[in-house]
Amino acid sequence: MVQKAKILLVDDRPENLLALEAILSALDQTLVRASSGEEALKALLTDDFAVILLDVQMPGMDGFETAAHIKRRERTRDIPIIFLTAINHGPHHTFRGYAAGAVDYISKPFDPWVLRAKVSVFVELYMKNCQLREQAALLRLQLEGTNRVDAGVIKEPVGLLAELSARLAAVEEQAEALSKQLDDDSADAAAVATAAHLERKLTGLRRALDALEPGTGGGTGTLPSQN
């Protein structure tokens, strides 16, 4: 089950929050209300959000000041902020919004479809970033971990090396049998060359695997060129 993204809605007027919820409900994400800048900052202490819709005109801590606090925190500085304002004071006012860290600045009344489309983009980016972080974490565990789950059995590094060695031995046996079959004057030259190349690759892999075996002074061996 895919976890829903959280969207923070910040506005001191309940009717505006209700309107935002009606517009964004079609995205089927988790909508979190905050009726002040202080309440928004408190919510950001514990939850991760895909995007913040922040009203500019609020009593006490306004949108600009709230955004400044958000951008100063390492945990929240990268969360995109969309400013919403009912008052348009011209380019200077808009510039102040972008300078405060907003990714967009929308004047009320706004087109519900446009707002929903803009928010959906940031939600999708957030979900993709979450997937990438999960994949990176899994890869890091595979590279750094000392255990591996295979068919429900936990295998230690020594067990993994033994399994890899056994699988390589089986391939080596097959390659040796193939070479014996090709030890014939009538054998195809290309097939002989291919078998020889395979043997060289297997020899290189065996050396690299042996270097990783405990007690051989290895552990930092690298795979040879496979050309």
C-alpha positions as CSV (number, residue, x, y, z in Angstrom):
1,M,0.0,0.0,0.0
2,V,1.4,3.4,-1.1
3,Q,1.6,5.9,1.8
4,K,-0.2,9.1,1.2
5,A,1.6,12.4,1.1
6,K,0.8,15.1,3.6
7,I,-0.2,18.6,2.5
8,L,-0.1,21.5,5.0
9,L,-2.8,24.1,4.7
10,V,-2.1,27.3,6.6
11,D,-4.8,30.0,6.9
12,D,-6.3,31.9,9.8
13,R,-9.8,31.8,8.3
14,P,-11.7,28.5,8.7
15,E,-13.7,29.1,5.5
16,N,-10.5,29.4,3.5
17,L,-9.2,26.1,4.9
18,L,-12.5,24.4,4.1
19,A,-12.3,25.7,0.5
20,L,-8.8,24.4,0.1
21,E,-9.8,21.0,1.4
22,A,-12.7,20.9,-1.1
23,I,-10.3,21.8,-4.0
24,L,-7.5,19.3,-3.0
25,S,-9.6,16.4,-1.8
26,A,-9.6,15.0,-5.3
27,L,-5.8,14.4,-5.0
28,D,-6.6,11.7,-2.3
29,Q,-3.8,12.8,0.0
30,T,-3.6,13.7,3.7
31,L,-4.6,17.3,4.3
32,V,-3.4,18.9,7.5
33,R,-4.9,22.2,8.8
34,A,-3.0,24.9,10.6
35,S,-4.8,28.2,11.6
36,S,-1.6,30.2,12.3
37,G,2.1,30.3,11.6
38,E,2.9,29.0,15.1
39,E,0.6,26.0,14.6
40,A,2.2,25.3,11.2
41,L,5.7,25.3,12.7
42,K,4.5,22.9,15.4
43,A,3.1,20.5,12.8
44,L,6.4,20.6,10.9
45,L,8.3,19.4,13.9
46,T,6.8,16.0,13.7
47,D,5.5,15.4,10.2
48,D,7.0,15.4,6.7
49,F,5.0,17.3,4.1
50,A,5.1,17.3,0.3
51,V,4.0,20.9,0.0
52,I,2.8,23.8,2.1
53,L,0.0,26.2,1.1
54,L,0.6,29.3,3.1
55,D,-1.6,32.3,3.5
56,V,0.3,35.6,3.5
57,Q,-2.0,37.8,5.5
58,M,-2.4,36.3,9.0
59,P,-2.5,38.1,12.4
60,G,0.6,37.7,14.5
61,M,3.1,35.7,12.5
62,D,2.3,36.3,8.9
63,G,3.2,34.1,5.9
64,F,6.5,35.7,5.2
65,E,7.7,35.3,8.8
66,T,6.4,31.7,8.9
67,A,8.2,30.9,5.7
68,A,11.5,32.4,7.1
69,H,11.3,30.0,10.1
70,I,10.5,27.1,7.8
71,K,13.5,27.8,5.6
72,R,15.9,28.2,8.6
73,R,15.2,24.7,9.8
74,E,17.3,22.0,8.3
75,R,14.4,19.5,8.5
76,T,11.9,21.7,6.6
77,R,14.0,24.0,4.4
78,D,13.4,22.0,1.2
79,I,9.6,21.7,1.5
80,P,8.1,23.7,-1.4
81,I,5.9,26.6,-0.3
82,I,3.0,28.1,-2.3
83,F,1.9,31.5,-1.0
84,L,-1.7,32.4,-1.2
85,T,-2.8,36.0,-0.9
86,A,-6.0,38.1,-1.3
87,I,-4.0,41.3,-1.7
88,N,-1.8,42.1,-4.6
89,H,0.6,44.9,-3.8
90,G,2.5,44.6,-7.2
91,P,5.8,43.1,-8.2
92,H,7.6,44.1,-5.0
93,H,5.1,42.1,-2.9
94,T,5.4,39.1,-5.2
95,F,9.2,39.4,-5.1
96,R,9.1,39.3,-1.3
97,G,7.2,36.0,-1.5
98,Y,9.8,34.4,-3.7
99,A,12.7,35.9,-1.6
100,A,11.1,34.2,1.4
101,G,11.5,30.8,-0.3
102,A,8.2,30.3,-2.1
103,V,8.1,28.2,-5.2
104,D,4.9,29.9,-6.4
105,Y,2.8,32.9,-5.5
106,I,-1.0,32.8,-6.2
107,S,-3.4,35.6,-5.8
108,K,-7.0,35.0,-4.6
109,P,-9.5,34.3,-6.0
110,F,-7.5,31.5,-7.8
111,D,-8.6,28.9,-10.3
112,P,-9.2,25.7,-8.4
113,W,-8.1,23.5,-11.3
114,V,-4.8,25.4,-11.6
115,L,-4.1,25.2,-7.8
116,R,-4.9,21.5,-7.8
117,A,-2.6,20.9,-10.8
118,K,0.3,22.8,-9.2
119,V,-0.1,20.9,-5.9
120,S,-0.3,17.6,-7.7
121,V,3.1,18.2,-9.3
122,F,4.8,18.7,-5.9
123,V,3.0,15.7,-4.5
124,E,4.3,13.5,-7.4
125,L,7.8,14.8,-6.9
126,Y,7.6,14.1,-3.2
127,M,6.5,10.5,-3.8
128,K,9.3,9.9,-6.3
129,N,11.8,11.3,-3.9
130,C,10.5,8.9,-1.2
131,Q,10.8,6.0,-3.6
132,L,14.4,7.0,-4.4
133,R,15.3,7.3,-0.7
134,E,13.9,3.9,0.0
135,Q,15.8,2.3,-2.9
136,A,19.0,4.0,-1.8
137,A,18.5,2.8,1.7
138,L,18.0,-0.8,0.5
139,L,21.1,-0.6,-1.7
140,R,23.1,0.8,1.2
141,L,22.0,-2.1,3.4
142,Q,23.0,-4.6,0.7
143,L,26.4,-3.0,0.3
144,E,27.1,-2.4,4.0
145,G,25.1,-5.1,5.7
146,T,26.6,-8.4,6.8
147,N,23.5,-10.5,6.5
148,R,21.3,-11.4,3.6
149,V,17.9,-13.0,3.5
150,D,17.6,-15.7,0.9
151,A,14.4,-17.9,0.8
152,G,13.7,-17.0,4.4
153,V,17.1,-18.0,5.6
154,I,19.6,-15.6,7.1
155,K,23.1,-16.2,5.7
156,E,26.3,-14.8,7.2
157,P,29.0,-13.4,4.8
158,V,30.9,-16.7,5.1
159,G,27.8,-18.6,4.0
160,L,27.3,-16.3,1.1
161,L,30.9,-16.8,-0.1
162,A,30.5,-20.5,0.2
163,E,27.3,-20.4,-1.9
164,L,29.0,-18.2,-4.5
165,S,32.0,-20.5,-4.6
166,A,29.7,-23.6,-5.1
167,R,27.8,-21.9,-7.9
168,L,31.1,-20.9,-9.5
169,A,32.4,-24.4,-9.2
170,A,29.4,-25.8,-11.0
171,V,30.0,-23.4,-13.9
172,E,33.7,-24.3,-13.9
173,E,32.9,-28.0,-14.2
174,Q,30.6,-27.3,-17.2
175,A,33.2,-25.2,-18.8
176,E,35.8,-27.9,-18.3
177,A,33.5,-30.5,-19.9
178,L,32.9,-28.2,-22.8
179,S,36.6,-27.7,-23.3
180,K,37.2,-31.5,-23.4
181,Q,34.5,-31.8,-26.1
182,L,36.2,-29.1,-28.1
183,D,39.7,-30.8,-27.9
184,D,39.3,-32.1,-31.3
185,D,40.9,-31.0,-34.6
186,S,37.4,-30.8,-36.2
187,A,36.1,-28.4,-33.5
188,D,35.0,-25.0,-34.7
189,A,37.7,-22.4,-34.1
190,A,35.2,-19.8,-32.9
191,A,33.8,-22.2,-30.4
192,V,37.3,-23.0,-29.1
193,A,38.1,-19.3,-28.8
194,T,34.8,-18.7,-26.9
195,A,35.5,-21.5,-24.5
196,A,39.0,-20.2,-23.8
197,H,37.6,-16.7,-23.2
198,L,35.0,-18.2,-20.8
199,E,37.8,-20.1,-18.9
200,R,39.8,-16.9,-18.5
201,K,36.7,-15.1,-17.1
202,L,36.1,-18.0,-14.7
203,T,39.7,-17.9,-13.6
204,G,39.5,-14.2,-12.9
205,L,36.3,-14.6,-10.9
206,R,37.7,-17.5,-8.9
207,R,40.8,-15.4,-8.0
208,A,38.5,-12.5,-6.9
209,L,36.3,-14.8,-4.8
210,D,39.3,-16.4,-3.2
211,A,40.6,-13.0,-2.2
212,L,37.4,-12.4,-0.3
213,E,37.7,-15.6,1.7
214,P,38.5,-15.1,5.4
215,G,42.1,-15.8,6.3
216,T,43.5,-15.2,2.8
217,G,44.5,-11.6,3.5
218,G,41.8,-10.5,1.1
219,G,38.7,-8.5,1.7
220,T,39.6,-5.6,-0.5
221,G,40.0,-7.6,-3.7
222,T,38.3,-6.2,-6.8
223,L,36.8,-8.0,-9.8
224,P,39.2,-8.3,-12.7
225,S,38.4,-6.9,-16.1
226,Q,35.8,-9.0,-17.9
227,N,37.0,-8.0,-21.4
